[in-house]
């Protein structure tokens, strides 16, 4: 009697997520082999056949399924060929969705995901059964399914477009699209494909599920389609409380208020009671408050959580006063829209920017730079587009090359103006990631001569 052949999977990309996929498959008794185009060091507990170098399309065709890490381009020719041959190609999100039986919350968008997810986790953790954050934050999601993992009733996932574009079965009970701004053009066919990946988050929502969408008109069609399927659809944004369920409202006296709805009751919190800076941060907080209210967290707990939140590292995070000026680390701002939101938080600022631009249009920042920037200090290798931006905005500019040189020059700049690192670009021309860049900035600030 012939025994059925055991399924064999290829795992592409052996970073943290890829290694969690291998552990998951091996625990389930599924044979797998690992692939990475760069030399990587496996964790000591892993033992798996490893293939280093350019992906061999012919070899991949010998596998029954291919599971791809988020950092691997889904449109790699070897993966395109595998899909064309009928081999299932997907990511860890589908593996997780198939096994997790609790309540799933999910957050996607170009900017603001980590702040929003972190606050949701903090506030909902007091519920019976708790909650844990995963995806692009915290633990790899598959590690939550390990036999010895603590069982959680709820999980909130921070999801990138890369995770969503290769997922077929994600079904969150509560889901939000924060925003859609130009980014990641190097990993998607075009902006339309990037947007299509994001909205896959809502593909399987139906009766009893909840979706939050930006108030912008471009999302009206999606909102109507979801409502027809029985989804509770609400909108958010910079608008009045009569127009959206949660957001940030500009009052007649010029003050700003965060608001959200706790059932039928409107809740408000003055932005002066918030420790973090920036309207985009206020909006993230208001959205997290709405999530907490949707899960019956009391208004007093929500307001206390928002008022005490000091922000996350590398996200418009204050490093304090050094040499009579305040320094802000916003290294996570890897695209122009994120940097523009940070610049709008200041009257005038010395702006340290630059990095791997990813062909994004910097000129969308011209009016913002003209209004808020006293001096531009450009780091990184591709300085010309930033210098062009400065000249068109009528702002003094200097190409400093390194973060350290930028900090020293900023310290000698216009007296008492704050200094903002908000690169408007990725970090990989000089750093491994945005966190390493932000840490370099913080170290350079700390190393300044503090003598007045």
Buried (B, 14 or more C-beta within 10 A) or exposed (E): EEEEEEEBBBBBBBBEBBBBBBBBBBEEEBBBBBBBBEEBEBEEEBEBEBBEEEBEBEEBBEBBBBBBBBBBBBEBEBBBBBBEEEBBBBBBBBBBBEEBEBBBBBBBBBBBBBBBBBBBBBBBBBBEEBBBBBBBBBBBBBBBBEEEEEEBBBBBBBBBBBBBBBBEEBBBBBBBBBBBBBBBBEBBEEBEBBBBBBBBBBEBBEEEBBBBBBBEEEBEEBBEEBEEBEBBBBBBBBBEBEEBBBBBBBEEEEEBBBBBBBEEEEBBBEBEEBEBBBBBBBBBBBBBBBBBBBBEBEBEEBBEBBEEBEBBEBBBBBBEEBBEBBBBBBBBBBBBBBBBBBBBBBEBBBBBBBBBBBEBEBEBBBEBBBBBBBBBBBBBEBBEBBBBBBEBBEBBBBBBBBBBBBBBBBBEBEEEBBBBBBBBBBBBBBBEBBBBBBBBBBEBBEEBEEEE
